């Protein structure tokens, strides 16, 4: 099999699928999409809740905010600025 990108056909898969499986690049099966979106949403909500709980504890109960708290807020906001 020639792996040269200039001679490969971009409309064909690189390797044939395993026996019993058919390639479907036009309409792929996205059966796990709902579970993935739900898992990401639950994880994000839990992480935000824990961050807010940590900040509340540090600000109102301990009375001081450290650099680790600032870095936690920065880390939590970084994924929203990546796109």
C-alpha positions as CSV (number, residue, x, y, z in Angstrom):
1,X,0.0,0.0,0.0
2,X,1.4,3.4,-1.0
3,X,1.4,5.9,1.9
4,X,2.5,8.8,-0.2
5,X,-0.1,11.6,0.4
6,X,0.2,12.8,-3.2
7,X,-0.9,9.5,-4.7
8,X,-3.4,8.4,-2.0
9,X,-7.1,8.7,-2.8
10,X,-8.7,10.9,-0.1
11,X,-12.1,9.3,-0.6
12,X,-11.0,5.9,0.4
13,X,-10.0,4.6,3.9
14,X,-6.3,3.9,4.6
15,X,-7.1,0.3,5.6
16,X,-10.1,-1.8,4.9
17,X,-12.6,-2.2,7.9
18,X,-12.6,-5.4,10.0
19,X,-14.8,-8.2,9.0
20,X,-18.4,-7.5,9.7
21,X,-18.0,-3.7,9.8
22,X,-18.7,-1.4,7.0
23,X,-17.1,2.1,6.5
24,X,-19.6,5.0,6.7
25,X,-17.9,8.4,6.3
26,X,-21.0,10.2,4.9
27,X,-23.3,9.5,7.9
28,X,-21.3,8.1,10.8
29,X,-22.9,6.5,13.8
30,X,-23.0,9.0,16.7
31,X,-24.7,6.8,19.2
32,X,-22.5,7.9,22.1
33,X,-23.0,11.6,21.4
34,X,-25.7,12.2,24.1
35,X,-23.7,10.3,26.7
36,X,-20.6,12.3,25.9
37,X,-22.5,15.6,26.1
38,X,-24.1,14.6,29.4
39,X,-20.8,13.5,30.9
40,X,-19.1,16.8,29.9
41,X,-22.0,18.9,31.2
42,X,-22.1,17.1,34.6
43,X,-18.3,17.3,35.0
44,X,-18.3,21.0,34.2
45,X,-21.1,21.7,36.6
46,X,-19.4,19.7,39.4
47,X,-16.1,21.4,38.8
48,X,-17.7,24.9,38.8
49,X,-19.6,24.0,42.0
50,X,-16.4,22.8,43.7
51,X,-14.5,25.9,42.6
52,X,-17.2,28.3,43.9
53,X,-17.3,26.3,47.2
54,X,-13.5,26.6,47.5
55,X,-13.6,30.4,46.8
56,X,-16.5,30.9,49.3
57,X,-14.5,29.1,51.9
58,X,-11.3,31.0,51.3
59,X,-12.9,34.4,51.1
60,X,-15.6,34.3,53.9
61,X,-14.3,31.6,56.3
62,X,-10.5,31.8,56.0
63,X,-10.4,35.5,55.0
64,X,-7.5,35.3,52.6
65,X,-7.2,34.4,49.0
66,X,-3.9,32.8,47.8
67,X,-2.2,32.5,44.5
68,X,-3.5,28.9,44.2
69,X,-7.1,30.3,44.2
70,X,-6.2,32.7,41.4
71,X,-4.7,29.9,39.4
72,X,-7.7,27.7,40.0
73,X,-10.0,30.5,38.6
74,X,-7.6,30.9,35.7
75,X,-7.6,27.2,34.9
76,X,-11.3,27.1,35.1
77,X,-11.7,29.9,32.6
78,X,-9.0,28.8,30.2
79,X,-11.2,26.3,28.2
80,X,-13.8,28.9,27.5
81,X,-11.1,31.2,25.9
82,X,-9.5,28.5,23.8
83,X,-11.9,28.7,20.9
